[in-house]
Amino acid sequence: MKPSTALVTGASGYVGGLLVPRLLEEGYAVRVLTRSGPPDAAWADRVEVRRGDATVDDDLRRALRDVDVAYYLIHSMDGKGDFARRDRELAQGFARAAREEGVSRIVYLSGLHPDGPLSTHLASRVEVGQILLGSGVPTAVLQAATVIGEGSASFEMLRYLATRLPAMIAPRWLDNRIQPIGVDDVLHWLVAAARLPPDVNRTFDIGGPDVLTYREMLQAFAEETGQRRRLIVTVPVLTPWLASHWVGLVTPVSSGVAKPLVGSLVHEVVCRERDLEQLVGAPQGGVTPYRQAVRRAMEGLEPDPHHALAVAGTGLAAGAVAAGGWLLARRRR
């Protein structure tokens, strides 16, 4: 029998680049859509590369032709502004092209979120999911919180904050609850979602077994990487805008990317159902505890190869930004 064909968009990104070899292992014929030609990856010669732009309808149609499952891993969170509008238009074009080309299933990785008003980042993720669910193509929207794995922007943010700041002034929403998930589990659910029955068209919450605060995640990372517990003092007035600049100073994550990520931390993000596990089965050995996911992510790595310089430089600068914002807010009261 001819193997099923999977299209992976965003294959040059973190999750997409890890998903491709998993699909190949499962026996899929994998196609990737890229604007820049064959990706610089070990699997590049094992996939079909379709060069094109996801904003161009003809390119999308060619990439989606004869595809069984299409993975939508595109987002515009690049610090260039108005990413919500760009994400909306990209999703609308993709949904239309997938329907017209007869794709059997769409799988989308979205963000775990509560009910009610959301940050711009999470609201955009939710909107994209709704667009794809309304496409007429059976869609599985997988909703995850912080993904724990080397290269994940949210994990790199946590990693460098925990390592470069032995003491920090932080916003009080550092004590909001989060249900992090190991990247291996994310990949398991993404691959498994392609096997869902054709009548399944819905969102699924995915997460690890632990519900932690961001403070607890920072402390556990420090302990698992042989560092002392961090001194964390929370204040009620550090805004997401100011905190994103603080993160931009301390970590390799740019302020433009950090801002939507930090803005999402004002929400508690905890799974409300585990239905996908009931439908397709859990990862082998069960879902990965947070500390184990951290250990896997950090195998063979130093917490920060430039730790001494960072603590002396960016760490002090970030502390000054945080303290300055707190004092400014106090004066305005």
Secondary structure as UniProt FT lines:
FT   STRAND          5..9
FT   TURN            10..12
FT   HELIX           14..25
FT   TURN            26..27
FT   STRAND          29..34
FT   TURN            42..43
FT   HELIX           44..46
FT   STRAND          48..51
FT   TURN            54..55
FT   HELIX           57..64
FT   TURN            65..66
FT   STRAND          69..72
FT   HELIX           83..100
FT   TURN            101..102
FT   STRAND          105..111
FT   HELIX           120..133
FT   STRAND          139..144
FT   STRAND          147..148
FT   TURN            150..151
FT   HELIX           153..164
FT   STRAND          167..171
FT   HELIX           172..175
FT   STRAND          177..178
FT   STRAND          181..182
FT   HELIX           183..193
FT   TURN            194..195
FT   TURN            198..199
FT   STRAND          202..205
FT   STRAND          212..213
FT   HELIX           214..224
FT   TURN            225..226
FT   STRAND          231..235
FT   TURN            236..237
FT   HELIX           240..250
FT   HELIX           255..264
FT   TURN            265..266
FT   HELIX           275..280
FT   TURN            284..285
FT   HELIX           290..297
FT   TURN            298..300
FT   TURN            305..306
FT   HELIX           307..310
FT   HELIX           311..315
FT   HELIX           316..332
//
